[in-house]
Amino acid sequence: MNQKYKTNHQRKVARNKVIQEYQKRSLKNYNLRLHKVNDAAVIEKLESVPNKAEYLRNLILADINKN
């Protein structure tokens, strides 16, 4: 960013725009809904791991490599 911004707010807005463009171009989000009673074991396991995305990614990759 070589541009000179008049205010700190303008700098933050420009930075957020760049971040949003990168995320839209490079990332994919998935939403997972679980039933509190029927999926209690799944919820408890996910709550116990510090990095849920890494945990799920590793499970999926293990499943892919198994087949």
N, CA and C atoms as an extended XYZ file, in Angstrom:
201
Properties=species:S:1:pos:R:3:atomname:S:1:resname:S:1:resid:I:1 pbc="F F F"
N         0.824       -1.182        0.000 N   MET     1
C         0.000        0.000        0.000 CA  MET     1
C         0.869        1.247        0.000 C   MET     1
N         1.084        1.794       -1.140 N   ASN     2
C         1.876        3.011       -1.237 CA  ASN     2
C         1.019        4.265       -1.148 C   ASN     2
N        -0.291        4.083       -1.191 N   GLN     3
C        -1.179        5.230       -1.123 CA  GLN     3
C        -1.103        5.862        0.262 C   GLN     3
N        -1.286        7.149        0.290 N   LYS     4
C        -1.346        7.867        1.564 CA  LYS     4
C        -2.812        8.067        1.906 C   LYS     4
N        -3.215        7.595        3.048 N   TYR     5
C        -4.592        7.747        3.492 CA  TYR     5
C        -4.688        8.928        4.437 C   TYR     5
N        -5.783        9.653        4.315 N   LYS     6
C        -5.964       10.828        5.150 CA  LYS     6
C        -6.239       10.454        6.597 C   LYS     6
N        -6.929        9.350        6.795 N   THR     7
C        -7.277        8.962        8.162 CA  THR     7
C        -6.938        7.498        8.401 C   THR     7
N        -6.842        7.162        9.647 N   ASN     8
C        -6.612        5.779       10.039 CA  ASN     8
C        -7.802        4.914        9.628 C   ASN     8
N        -8.991        5.503        9.668 N   HIS     9
C       -10.204        4.771        9.272 CA  HIS     9
C       -10.124        4.357        7.802 C   HIS     9
N        -9.665        5.241        6.936 N   GLN    10
C        -9.533        4.915        5.512 CA  GLN    10
C        -8.539        3.761        5.316 C   GLN    10
N        -7.478        3.770        6.092 N   ARG    11
C        -6.470        2.710        6.015 CA  ARG    11
C        -7.107        1.371        6.426 C   ARG    11
N        -7.896        1.391        7.496 N   LYS    12
C        -8.546        0.165        7.978 CA  LYS    12
C        -9.559       -0.354        6.967 C   LYS    12
N       -10.323        0.551        6.359 N   VAL    13
C       -11.312        0.159        5.362 CA  VAL    13
C       -10.621       -0.485        4.163 C   VAL    13
N        -9.543        0.107        3.698 N   ALA    14
C        -8.794       -0.437        2.554 CA  ALA    14
C        -8.199       -1.800        2.895 C   ALA    14
N        -7.667       -1.927        4.090 N   ARG    15
C        -7.078       -3.200        4.517 CA  ARG    15
C        -8.143       -4.287        4.601 C   ARG    15
N        -9.299       -3.959        5.174 N   ASN    16
C       -10.382       -4.935        5.276 CA  ASN    16
C       -10.878       -5.368        3.903 C   ASN    16
N       -10.900       -4.442        2.955 N   LYS    17
C       -11.325       -4.776        1.599 CA  LYS    17
C       -10.360       -5.781        0.969 C   LYS    17
N        -9.080       -5.568        1.151 N   VAL    18
C        -8.074       -6.492        0.614 CA  VAL    18
C        -8.227       -7.864        1.256 C   VAL    18
N        -8.436       -7.893        2.568 N   ILE    19
C        -8.611       -9.161        3.285 CA  ILE    19
C        -9.851       -9.892        2.792 C   ILE    19
N       -10.965       -9.177        2.635 N   GLN    20
C       -12.200       -9.794        2.162 CA  GLN    20
C       -12.059      -10.342        0.751 C   GLN    20
N       -11.364       -9.628       -0.105 N   GLU    21
C       -11.143      -10.105       -1.470 CA  GLU    21
C       -10.304      -11.377       -1.475 C   GLU    21
N        -9.272      -11.414       -0.643 N   TYR    22
C        -8.444      -12.616       -0.531 CA  TYR    22
C        -9.281      -13.790       -0.029 C   TYR    22
N       -10.063      -13.566        1.026 N   GLN    23
C       -10.874      -14.640        1.593 CA  GLN    23
C       -11.894      -15.161        0.589 C   GLN    23
N       -12.525      -14.280       -0.157 N   LYS    24
C       -13.507      -14.693       -1.158 CA  LYS    24
C       -12.849      -15.529       -2.249 C   LYS    24
N       -11.649      -15.154       -2.630 N   ARG    25
C       -10.920      -15.823       -3.709 CA  ARG    25
C       -10.295      -17.145       -3.249 C   ARG    25
N        -9.882      -17.242       -1.978 N   SER    26
C        -9.024      -18.338       -1.556 CA  SER    26
C        -9.625      -19.310       -0.554 C   SER    26
N       -10.692      -18.937        0.139 N   LEU    27
C       -11.202      -19.764        1.220 CA  LEU    27
C       -12.618      -20.246        0.946 C   LEU    27
N       -12.981      -21.351        1.582 N   LYS    28
C       -14.330      -21.904        1.491 CA  LYS    28
C       -14.802      -22.184        2.909 C   LYS    28
N       -16.017      -21.750        3.227 N   ASN    29
C       -16.592      -21.966        4.553 CA  ASN    29
C       -17.671      -23.031        4.489 C   ASN    29
N       -17.763      -23.830        5.557 N   TYR    30
C       -18.824      -24.812        5.711 CA  TYR    30
C       -19.454      -24.613        7.076 C   TYR    30
N       -20.770      -24.668        7.112 N   ASN    31
C       -21.516      -24.529        8.353 CA  ASN    31
C       -22.051      -25.900        8.730 C   ASN    31
N       -21.858      -26.290        9.971 N   LEU    32
C       -22.279      -27.609       10.434 CA  LEU    32
C       -23.264      -27.427       11.578 C   LEU    32
N       -24.469      -27.941       11.418 N   ARG    33
C       -25.482      -27.874       12.474 CA  ARG    33
C       -25.617      -29.248       13.105 C   ARG    33
N       -25.533      -29.271       14.421 N   LEU    34
C       -25.646      -30.530       15.153 CA  LEU    34
C       -26.758      -30.419       16.182 C   LEU    34
N       -27.505      -31.508       16.353 N   HIS    35
C       -28.572      -31.564       17.341 CA  HIS    35
C       -27.944      -31.796       18.712 C   HIS    35
N       -28.320      -30.981       19.683 N   LYS    36
C       -27.692      -31.033       21.008 CA  LYS    36
C       -27.864      -32.378       21.691 C   LYS    36
N       -28.966      -33.064       21.454 N   VAL    37
C       -29.201      -34.361       22.102 CA  VAL    37
C       -28.688      -35.503       21.231 C   VAL    37
N       -29.136      -35.553       19.982 N   ASN    38
C       -28.784      -36.668       19.098 CA  ASN    38
C       -27.301      -36.704       18.745 C   ASN    38
N       -26.665      -35.548       18.681 N   ASP    39
C       -25.255      -35.477       18.299 CA  ASP    39
C       -24.366      -35.077       19.471 C   ASP    39
N       -24.784      -35.376       20.681 N   ALA    40
C       -24.054      -34.953       21.881 CA  ALA    40
C       -22.617      -35.466       21.891 C   ALA    40
N       -22.395      -36.699       21.455 N   ALA    41
C       -21.039      -37.257       21.449 CA  ALA    41
C       -20.147      -36.501       20.459 C   ALA    41
N       -20.693      -36.145       19.323 N   VAL    42
C       -19.935      -35.394       18.308 CA  VAL    42
C       -19.604      -34.006       18.848 C   VAL    42
N       -20.585      -33.359       19.454 N   ILE    43
C       -20.374      -32.032       20.025 CA  ILE    43
C       -19.318      -32.078       21.116 C   ILE    43
N       -19.398      -33.065       21.990 N   GLU    44
C       -18.423      -33.188       23.077 CA  GLU    44
C       -17.006      -33.375       22.531 C   GLU    44
N       -16.866      -34.193       21.499 N   LYS    45
C       -15.541      -34.405       20.900 CA  LYS    45
C       -15.018      -33.123       20.260 C   LYS    45
N       -15.863      -32.445       19.488 N   LEU    46
C       -15.417      -31.203       18.846 CA  LEU    46
C       -15.045      -30.142       19.880 C   LEU    46
N       -15.781      -30.080       20.968 N   GLU    47
C       -15.476      -29.110       22.025 CA  GLU    47
C       -14.142      -29.421       22.710 C   GLU    47
N       -13.713      -30.671       22.657 N   SER    48
C       -12.485      -31.066       23.355 CA  SER    48
C       -11.212      -30.797       22.551 C   SER    48
N       -11.341      -30.569       21.253 N   VAL    49
C       -10.148      -30.345       20.434 CA  VAL    49
C        -9.882      -28.848       20.301 C   VAL    49
N        -8.617      -28.438       20.381 N   PRO    50
C        -8.304      -27.006       20.327 CA  PRO    50
C        -8.492      -26.385       18.939 C   PRO    50
N        -8.271      -27.175       17.884 N   ASN    51
C        -8.382      -26.645       16.521 CA  ASN    51
C        -9.339      -27.532       15.732 C   ASN    51
N       -10.597      -27.126       15.685 N   LYS    52
C       -11.636      -27.940       15.054 CA  LYS    52
C       -11.407      -28.117       13.559 C   LYS    52
N       -10.986      -27.062       12.878 N   ALA    53
C       -10.754      -27.148       11.437 CA  ALA    53
C        -9.649      -28.153       11.121 C   ALA    53
N        -8.561      -28.085       11.868 N   GLU    54
C        -7.457      -29.027       11.644 CA  GLU    54
C        -7.885      -30.454       11.955 C   GLU    54
N        -8.641      -30.640       13.020 N   TYR    55
C        -9.127      -31.965       13.401 CA  TYR    55
C        -9.999      -32.558       12.291 C   TYR    55
N       -10.962      -31.782       11.809 N   LEU    56
C       -11.844      -32.272       10.748 CA  LEU    56
C       -11.084      -32.513        9.453 C   LEU    56
N       -10.163      -31.620        9.131 N   ARG    57
C        -9.344      -31.779        7.920 CA  ARG    57
C        -8.552      -33.085        7.980 C   ARG    57
N        -7.944      -33.366        9.138 N   ASN    58
C        -7.161      -34.597        9.287 CA  ASN    58
C        -8.035      -35.846        9.191 C   ASN    58
N        -9.243      -35.796        9.750 N   LEU    59
C       -10.162      -36.934        9.627 CA  LEU    59
C       -10.524      -37.186        8.167 C   LEU    59
N       -10.817      -36.134        7.442 N   ILE    60
C       -11.205      -36.276        6.033 CA  ILE    60
C       -10.035      -36.777        5.200 C   ILE    60
N        -8.845      -36.236        5.440 N   LEU    61
C        -7.671      -36.698        4.690 CA  LEU    61
C        -7.351      -38.158        4.991 C   LEU    61
N        -7.514      -38.566        6.241 N   ALA    62
C        -7.301      -39.983        6.598 CA  ALA    62
C        -8.298      -40.861        5.869 C   ALA    62
N        -9.542      -40.409        5.773 N   ASP    63
C       -10.571      -41.175        5.052 CA  ASP    63
C       -10.246      -41.249        3.562 C   ASP    63
N        -9.794      -40.150        2.984 N   ILE    64
C        -9.413      -40.139        1.569 CA  ILE    64
C        -8.257      -41.102        1.316 C   ILE    64
N        -7.240      -41.069        2.189 N   ASN    65
C        -6.059      -41.913        2.005 CA  ASN    65
C        -6.361      -43.389        2.251 C   ASN    65
N        -7.396      -43.681        3.026 N   LYS    66
C        -7.786      -45.060        3.325 CA  LYS    66
C        -8.365      -45.736        2.088 C   LYS    66
N        -9.060      -44.981        1.266 N   ASN    67
C        -9.742      -45.567        0.096 CA  ASN    67
C        -8.875      -45.644       -1.112 C   ASN    67
